[in-house]
Amino acid sequence: MHILVTGGAGYVGSAAAAHFLAAGHSVAVFDSLVKGHRAAIPAGAAFVQGDLADVAGLDVLFQAQHFDAVVHFAAFIEAGESMQLPGKYFLNNVSNTRNLLEVMVRHGVRRLIFSSSAGVYASKDTPLVEDDPTGPASVYGETKLMMERMLHWYHQTVGMRYAALRYFNACGAMLDADGTPIRGEDHHPETHLIPLTLQVPLGQRDAILIYGTDYNTPDGTCIRDYVHIEDLASAHVLALDALGAGEGRLVYNLGNGRGYSVREVIDIAREVTGVDFPAVETERRPGDADRLVASSGRIQADLDWKPRYTDLREIIASAWAWHTAHPNGYGDAPAG
Ligand SMILES: NC(=O)c1ccc[n+]([C@@H]2O[C@H](COP(=O)([O-])OP(=O)(O)OC[C@H]3O[C@@H](n4cnc5c(N)ncnc54)[C@H](O)[C@@H]3O)[C@@H](O)[C@H]2O)c1
């Protein structure tokens, strides 16, 4: 299939683009580079620089190329920022997704895989299943839920076939067959726990901050489920096959099914790096739920998805390999 990957210069999108190419598809990456990196785009993918806000530009692209499916990663992703700048998130995530959907419908493209998030759920003490109640703790999570609702109605009204994949915390780096890290995390600003933590043993940060120690969890810090980007990528390839085989509406969690507290992640990072670096406790940030852990049983049963990285040590080791080999990430610094 010929696939348009929006946000394919970003962290998860570039890994998925590489997996689609490896599975024999042809790929065009569409990215404004507001947050992404040209160097992350896999060799073999075409690159179109553009913004989803530009509907006329999208029309030209869809006129020039026939896409069999769209895989939609492009979005703003910082839950904390979304609590300060809600309009920025409603515009880029919700309104620009509506632009994409309208252009797809106009050009007869009716297959979409969408990057949703654990952020659509309310916190829960046991692993979340897809039918659990939603209840975002942040504007960011709300935008993901609104996009899922839009897809539901495009499915009902114009037959858009879609898979909403609810990722939990994406992490780790892609390694080649020799174990050399080829693609990793490089967000600007970085807000994710594992890369921030690894900046301390790298000498780029004095200490890792623990935001809040009074959450409703055994050690008082937030609990999250960490899933490797290669496992996310392989799920996208399976979801596209399933949509091709006639499925019309799929909603799947993607996680490891095991939660780790912030303190546990920091301890494992100390083990992996061999550095006993400092952590400093500070106030909560708005928009953080107590505990978000996935049950991914549905996609394992339906699509036979088998995550390769189930051990957080191995995931953090892959990230550490990337950050030590590329201490300045891709070497650019998107300003968006
Ligand atoms: N990283 C995670 O832990 C995580 C977890 C759950 C869901 N997600 C979702 O997965 C997707 C990818 O996340 P990521 O970590 O790779 O983020 P990222 O910021 O690395 O990638 C997003 C890409 O989209 C591009 N982009 C943003 N707005 C655009 C626009 N209007 N037009 C064109 N390009 C645009 C950026 O330049 C960037 O390359 C996002 O939709 C995010 O909400 C990520």
The ligand as an ORCA input file, in Angstrom:
! r2SCAN-3c Opt
* xyz 0 1
  N       5.318      9.851     23.006
  C       4.388      9.264     23.753
  O       4.662      8.759     24.851
  C       2.961      9.197     23.272
  C       2.009      8.548     24.077
  C       0.679      8.493     23.641
  C       0.332      9.033     22.421
  N       1.279      9.646     21.671
  C       0.877     10.238     20.407
  O       1.722      9.750     19.380
  C       1.934     10.750     18.390
  C       3.412     10.922     18.169
  O       4.070     11.268     19.398
  P       5.637     11.577     19.375
  O       6.153     11.336     20.746
  O       6.260     10.886     18.227
  O       5.608     13.151     19.124
  P       6.623     14.033     18.264
  O       6.432     15.440     18.708
  O       7.987     13.446     18.294
  O       6.055     13.866     16.793
  C       4.957     14.612     16.301
  C       5.324     15.063     14.893
  O       4.211     15.754     14.324
  C       4.676     16.905     13.650
  N       3.563     17.861     13.628
  C       2.929     18.411     14.694
  N       1.941     19.207     14.273
  C       1.942     19.170     12.904
  C       1.145     19.763     11.897
  N       0.146     20.603     12.203
  N       1.416     19.484     10.599
  C       2.438     18.632     10.290
  N       3.220     18.049     11.198
  C       2.976     18.299     12.493
  C       5.893     17.368     14.461
  O       6.783     18.164     13.713
  C       6.512     16.027     14.878
  O       7.460     15.570     13.939
  C       1.234     12.001     18.900
  O      -0.022     12.087     18.262
  C       1.069     11.738     20.376
  O      -0.057     12.418     20.887
  C       2.588      9.733     22.065
*
